[in-house]
Amino acid sequence: MSEASPPGPAEQRLSWDPRRKPCIPAVTIDGATAYHSLCALLAGADELAALDCASPGENVAVIEHLLAVCFASGTCPSSDEEWRAWVVGKRDLASAAAWLARQSDDSWDLFHPTAPLVQNSRLAADLEESGTGTAQLVIEHAGDYNQHFDHHHLELDNPLPAADAFRATLTQHVYGPYGRARMSGKRLGAKVTNLAAGRLTGRIRVVALGQTLGETLRLNLYPPDGPGDWLNTSWTTGVIERRTFTEKAKPRVPRSSADLHSTLGRSVLLRANYGPQGQIVVDRVLIGAGEILELDPDRHLQDAVFSKTTNGLKKPLWPSPSRALWQEAHALYSAVRDDRIGLYARLRSLPYERTGTGAPYQLWAVGLLANKTLPVAWTHGAYPYAPGMAAHLYRASRRGSDIAEYIARSLKNAAILAAETAFPAMRGADEAGQVARLDARWAFWPAAEDPFHELLDEVVDRGPQDDDPVSEPLVAYALGLMTTARTQMLQRLDTLPPNDRNHRARARAMWRFDEDMSDDWAPAELRGEIARD
């Protein structure tokens, strides 16, 4: 042990059990944040407002793990009708907490020598040679598993508290990007170095959020696919035949919902030590390839929102570096309005109950933006939903997105005209840069997001009893965006030095923008009219 180790025999084995140790930060109903064990989290889920983890992806990973425990314990509805009764009746999750408390201590020990929780002990012989600092474990720090933009080098000596390492491991299992592992693979086989993308990498995961953590879990439970008991607590426990690394992995079909939500998408091994105050920490990490699943869209992607690609194939909604997530909100509402099975059909079946202002539920969409093997940022957004309002919210979000797109195109057209007038002799190679100087779209898009959310909130507040809760808020939204865009365009044009040519460029750009706003092809709301869909 290190010099920081407390007194005791050198062979003392460290153990740490997240069932009983505070490991998950959650916000209470009165707004305070505290850490809870997994058992306490499930037992008191209806006294907690939400999780408060380090990143949106970590929040999702913890929710996935809690859902897996619920399925494994049999704490799940047996039919869509029972699901509806659970949500409306606020069925507690105490049975899941009780089941978890009864499980073997060895199965829930993060540092067990042969069956460490959510890890692969087969990496033990490689840990000393190939292990790195803890930056490798945290997706936001690891980057391409060499060095991230914030300079968290993989060899940096930066021990993680056991609780943080546990949550980061869960996040790796579901969101780890593809790439090359930081190990030789000589002992286990070359395929252990080929990291496949995690189950949720490359797509938007949608979580239905309720007023409490308990309601959130109930909303995202569903009639189970297969029997319980298939919880993946370690690579070396259970009856599931794990892959080897001597040949290409064969995707396996999940045996149950518990298996699906707890799949070990990585081989991870953590080394424990004592920190300066005697606390248990992780100081070395090794990550290799994990399991690969064969997923059926209807059975295993209950939350997925499917869109068509350019070649006409359907794939789950994916995170885009060039298109903000809120611009795709209409796809979520379309799924609630139209889907016949899965999460969205169940949400549509809930009764509408007016309980003050605001939406009773939120559709929280989370994705990981990546540049090939390099994670870049989490993208996420929450969109209100009230039963009976899917069609209204679809119309508002669809029109709202179209209006913003039209205004953005008009800003670009105005910038091109201004650049051609102000710089008539510019070379082709310089054109993009000169246009960009005068293009207000980069300021417009961030400014458009809050008005879009306010539009959806107002539609929900009007409620389904309003015959048309969308038209008037849409007109106000459109006129507000137009005013914002015009102001931002003028601010860009004001950067031109005052002279006759630049005054003319300014005037022509303003004329072009105003013409676009009043054109017959413009959305009706920009002309102060109500669109007739």
WOVENZI-V579600 format. One line per field, one symbol per residue. psi: psi as a letter, one per 20 degrees, with the letter a starting at -180 (. if undefined). burial: b if it has 9 or more other ideal C-beta (glycine too) atoms within 8 Angstrom, else e. A space follows every 10 residues. Layout:
psi=???
burial=???
//
This chain:
psi=rrhiqrqrqh jppqqpoihh ppiopqprhj iqpqqqrggh ghhkhijpgr qlrhrhhhgg ggggghgggg ghijmqqirh ghgghgghil prkhhggggg hiqphhikoh kphhmppkro iiigiighgi qarihhhogi hhckjfprhj knqhjpnmqp qhgghghhgg ghhhiprrbp qlqhjhghqh iiinpqqrhi pjrppppppa irhghggghi rrpqorrbik pnhqhjrrip oqqrjirpqo pqppirhggg ijqniqoqpp pqrpahjjqp rpiqqppaqb qpqoppghhi lhiqopqprh jiqpqqpqpp iipqhhijhh hghhghhhqi raghhghhiq qppomarrqh qqooppropq ndiopgqppr qppqpppijg gghggghghg gggggggghh ggghhggggh ghmhjqqhhi gghhghhjoj hhhgghiigg hghhggghgg hhriiphnjg gghggggghg hgggggghgh hghiipqorg ghhhggghgg ggghghhjqh iqphhijjrp pn.
burial=eeebbeeeee eeebbbbbbe bbbbbbbbee eeeeebbbbb bbbbbbebbb bebebebbbb bbbbbbbbbb bbbebbbeeb ebbbbbbeeb eebebbbebb eebeeebbbb bbeebbbbbb bebeebbeeb bbbbbbbbbb bbbbbeebee ebebeeeebb bbbbbbbbbb bbbbbbbeee bbbebeebbe bbbbbbebbb bebbbbbbbb ebbbbbbbbb bbbbbbebeb bbbbbbeeeb eeeebeeebe ebebebbbbb bbbbbbbbbb bbbbbeeeeb bbbbbbbbbb bbbebebeeb bebbbbbeee eeeeebbbbe eeeebbbbbb bbbbbbbebe ebbbbbbbeb ebeeeeeebb bbbbbbbbbb eebbbeebbb bbbbbbbebb ebbbbbbbbb bbbbbbbbbb bbbbbbbbbe bbbeeeeeeb beebbebbbb bebbbebbbe bbbbbbbbbb eebbeeeebb eebbbebbbb bbebbbebbb bbbeebeeee bbbbbbebbb ebbeebbeee ebbbbbeeeb bee
//
